[in-house]
Amino acid sequence: MISRIQPISLLLMRVVTGGVFVMHGWQKLSDQGLPATVEGMKGMGVPMPQLAAYFSTFVEVVGGAALVLGALLPLAGLLLTADMVGALIFVHLGEGFFLPAGYEYVLVLAAVSLGIGFSGGGALAVDNLIPGLRTRKPKPTPSDTAATPA
C-alpha cells in the first residue's frame, strides 16, 4: 500500500513546495521587479544585495520549477536550501520563531527542499523517469535476486 502512495505523495510535496518557490521568485521578478527587490534587500541589511536579489529570484523560479518536475533534484534542493538559510540568517532570525516575520516558514522550506533534493523525488520525477538521470537505482526484482544455477 505504501509503495503505491509514495510516488503520489512525493509528487504532491514537490509540486506544492516547488510552486511556492516559483511564486515567490516570480513575485520578485514581475510584481516587484529586480531593482525593487535589490532595494528591499539593501533595506533589510542583506550583504551584497544585488547578488542576493538575483540569486534568490533565479533560484526560486528555476529551482522551484525543477522541484515540480523532479529534475536535477540534488542541485535544486541544495540551492533552494541555501536561499532559505540566507533568508533565515539575514532576514528572519532576529524576528523570533513565529510568523508573520519569524523564521518558521523559511526553516520548513529549507528542510523540505533538502529532503526532496536527496529523496530521489519518487517514481514520477524526471530524474527517475530518464535512465541516464536516475538518482536511485531501481529496486531489484525477485528474478534479479534468485540464485542462478552453477
Secondary structure, DSSP 4 states (H G I P E B T S, - for coil): -HHHHHHHHHHHHHHHHHHHHHHHHHIIIIII-HHHHHHHHHHTT-SSHHHHHHHHHHIIIIIHHHHHHT-SHHHHHHHHHHHHHHHIIIIIGGG-SSTTTSSHHHHHHHHHHHHHHTT---TTSHHHHSGGG-SSPPPPPHHHHSPPP-
